[in-house]
Amino acid sequence: MAEKYHVYGLGNALVDIEIELTDAELQRLNVEKGMMTLIDFNRHHELLTHVQGSTHNRACGGSAANSTIAVAQLGGNSFYSCRIGNDETGDFYLMDLHREGVDSNLDKVAREDGVTGKCLVMITPDAERSMNTFLGITTDMSPTCLDLDALAQSQYLYIEGYLAASEQAVETANIAIDHAQKNQVKVAISLSDISMIDFCRAGLDNMLSRKIDMIFANEQEAMAYTGTRDLNAAQEQLKEISHASAITLGEKGAIIFDGENSCHVDAHAVDAIDTNGAGDLFAGAYLYGISHGYSAENAAKLASYASGILVTQFGPRLNQAFIDQVKEYGQTVA
């Protein structure tokens, strides 16, 4: 079957609401800094009430959505499977996804009544992001969210580790992984957040029970998942569950293993104001590169450059000027 999509993403559909807060305000709201915390509707409403009036932006998001959108922004073809409710937030999500040129299962199925998920992304002056996530209707992500024909026509299936929080989402992810592997579609998974390793380890282990093609993690996640305190040891253990890996190291760059060799790519020195979405963009830009003939090292250089630019602005995705800049840089390393 001919390839139609470079990347098929699967993840939670969340509208990101970015809010600038001080460390003191985080403490007052009892928000754990630097972590992703799952919250219920009442806590979500409480937080929104307390932060009204703060600067905030809104964008369709979710980790895998951000990565899938990045592929489209750089010129690739991408598809995103998710679940949203038949509400105003869901209307906004679908419109924003269309604006970014991403195809979706949402174009083919009727939306059900329910509350679309939201993520309150609280940004402190040190550029750290602390996320409180109300999953809403995406908690019940079922296999009906999958478009198996579109998946079979893709180069990569990309799944966010955040799905580990829901048994039904894990079941759906496993159906997608099985279908991808039967159709020679490569499978990439991100560990997503240390909280998934600490509290949803069983779900991650379930999704990683069959050896995959690519795993994305940051340094903290890689060592926590493998139970090591040494980055090299973590990379070696990740080889048991994935043929290749990318471990991001923040301002120290990233370490890439392509199945045969390892390399280090430098970060781009910038003044960061918002790290929200940096890891997602790294994964999306890397998958764009690797699906367009870049070597693993050059795909990582593109990803490092893109994510470095991203953190100099607010929001989880590149603006048009930055997209053009990343594309130009990509031509120099292709």
N, C-alpha and C positions, 0 to 999 in steps of 0.2 A: 504493500500500500504506500502510495507516495506521501511524503511528509508535507503537512500543511502548516504545522506550528513548530516553532523552535522550542517553546516551553509551554507545558500545560501545568498550571498551578492549582493546588488544592489547599484551602485553608479557611480560617474564620473570616467572615465579612464583618468588619468593624469600622464604624465611622470614627476616625481619630479627631479628638477635640484637644487642641494644644493650649496649655495655660501656663503663663509665666508666674512662678511663685518664688518666695524666698525660702531658705532652709527653715526659718522660724515658722513660717506658715505651714510647711510640710509637717513639722512637729505638732503644731496646733491641731492639724487635721488628722493626726495619727496615721500618716502615710509613710510606709517604709521606703526609704530612699534607694534609688537605683534598682528596684525590683519590679517585676510584674506581679500584681496581686489580683486574683479573681474576686469580684464583689457581687453582691446581689442587687436587686433593683432599688431597694430602700437605701442602701449605702451609696449607690450611684446618684440617686436623687439628692441625698444629703450633701454629697460633695459638690454637685452642680449648684446647689443653693448657696453654699458657702463661698464659691469662687466666682459667682456672677460679677461681672464688671471687670474681671481681669482680661488682659489681652489674650485672645485665642483665635486659632484658625481651625477650619474643618475640612477634612478630606477623606475620601473613601480609603480604607486601609485594611489592617490586618497584615501580618508579617509576609505571608506568601503573596498577598495582593500587591504589596509594595514591590516585591521582587519581580512579579509578573509584569507590572506596569513599567518597571525599569527596562525590561526586555523590549517592550513596545516603544518606549521613548527613544531607545537607541537605534530603532529601525527593524527590530525583529517582529515576528508574528507570535502572539501569545493568546492563551485561552485560560480563563479562570473559573473554577467551579466553587460555588459557595452557596450560602442560604441567607436570604434577607426576608424581612417581614413586609407586609403590605401597609406600610406607614410612611410618613413624610421622610423619615431618615432613610428608609429603603429607597424611596424615589430619588433622593439625593445620591445615594450610593450608586445606583444603576446609571444615573446621568453622568456621574463623574467617571465611572468605568468606561462608558461609551466615549467620553471626551478624550480619554487616553488611548483609544483605539484597541481595546482589549475585547475579544469575543468572550462569551460567557453562556453557561447553562441558563442564566436568568432570562436570556432572550427567547428561550424555548418552552419554559414552564411557567404556569401561573403562580404568583406569590401567595403564600398563605397568610392568614391573620396572625399577628404576633409582633413583637418588638425587635427591631433590628439592633444588633449588638453595637456597643460603643466602647471606646477606650479613652479614658481621660489621661492625657499625657502631660504630666506636670514637669516643667522645665525650670531648674534652678540656675542661678547666675554662673555656676561652674560648668554649665552645659549638660549636666547629668539629667537623664530622663527617668521619672518614676511613673509607672503605669498602673492604673486601676481599671480593670476590664470587667464590664458587664456583658456576658456573652449573648444574652437574649435568645433569639430563635436559633442561632447557629449552634447552640448546645446540642440540638437534635439533628445534626447533619446526618442525613441518611444516604444510602446508595443512589436514591433518585436524583441526587445532586450531580451525579457523574454523567458525563457524555462520553461513553466508551468509544464511539466512533472517532470523536475528536482526539481522544487520548491515544488511540492506535495510530493516528496520523501525526504524532509529535516526536521530536527528538528526545526531549527530556520530560519526565514527570517530576515536579518539585513540590514537596510536602513540608509544611511547617511543623515543628515539634510541638507547638501549642495544641495541636489536636489531641495530644496525649491526655488532656484533661477530661475528655469525654469518651466513654466506652463506645458509644455509637459512632463517633467520629473516627475512632481507631479502627473499628470494623470497616467503615467506608474507605479509609486510607488503605487498609489491607486488600480490599477488593481492587482498588486502583493499582496498587503495586503488583498484584498477581496479573492483572490484565496488561499492564505495561511490560512486564517481563516476558509474558507469552507473545507479545508483539514486538519484541526487540527494541522497546523504548527504554532508555536509560533512566534510572531512578536516583534522584537526589533528595536528601532530607536534611533539614537544619535542626540542631538541638534547641534553638530558639532562646532559652532563658534558663538560668540556674534554678528557678522555681519549679520548672518542669522536671528537672532531675531530682530535686529534693522531695517533691510531693506527688509527681505523676510518673515515677520511674517505670512502673509496670506497663503503662501505655507506650512509652518510648521503646522499651525492650520488645514489646509486641510488634511495633512497626519495623524494628530493626532486626527481627528474627531471621530474615532472609538477607543474604549479603547484597548490598546495594552498590551503586556505581560512584556516588559522591556524597560526602557528608560535610556540612558546614557547622562550625562552632567557633566561639571565641575561646581565648586561653583558659578562662575560669571554667567554662562549660566543659571543655575537652578534658581537663584534669579531674573535674568532679565526676563526670560520667565514667571515666576509666579508673577512678579511685587512685590516682597518682598525684605526686607533687612535682613531677618533672615533665616538662613539655615534650621532650624526646620520647620518653616512655609512653606518654599519652598518644603521641602520633603512632607509635608502634602498635599499641593496642587497638587503635581505630582501624588499622589495616585488617583486623579480624572481622570487622563488620562492614567495611566499605573498601572498594578497590582504590579510591582516591579520596583526598581530603583537603580542606582549606581551613586553617586555624588563624583567625584574625587576632592581632596583638595590640590593637589600639595604635598609639603613637609609635610603636615599634614595628608596624607593618603587618606582614602575614607570612605564614609558612605553608607551602603548597606541596602535596605529594600527588603525582600524576599517575600512580600505578607502578612506576619504575624508579623515578628519581624525585628527590626533594629539593626545593629551592626556597630562598627567602626573598620577599619583595619589600621594599621600603615603603613607609607611609609618606604622605606629602605633608610637609609642615604647614599648618594653618592655625588660625585663631578660631577655635570652636566655640559656637554659641548654642548649639542644639545637636545632640548626638542621636536624636530619635530617627530611626530608619536607616542608620549608617550600615548596620549589619545586613539589613534587607537589601539595600542597594548594592553592597558588595556581592552578595549572592546573585542578584539579578544581572549585574554587569558581567560577572564571571561567566554565568550561563550563556549570556549573549555572546561573549567572546568565544567560548569553547564550542558553541553551536554554529559559529561563523568562521571556523578554520583557524582560530588563534591557538597557539601553543598554550599549555597550562600556565606557564610563567607569564606570557604576554596577556592572557586573559586576567590573571591576577594583578598585573600592572594597571590594566584598564580599570579593574574593580577598585583598586586602592586609590587611584586618581579620582574616580567618580565619588567614592564615599568621603574622600578628603574634602572635596568641594562642597558636598552636601551639608556637612556640619558647620559651614560658615553662614548658613541661613536657617530660618525657622521652617519647619515642615519636613515630612518624610520623603519628599520627592524633589527632583531637580526642576528648576524653572527653565524656560526655553533657552535663555542665554547660556545657562550652564550645560544644558543638553548639547547645544552646538559646540561648546568648548570640549566636552567629553568626546564627542564624535570626532572632532579634529585631532585630539590626542590619540584616539583609537587608531586613526590612520597612520600615525607614526610608529605604532608598535605592532600593527597587524602582520 
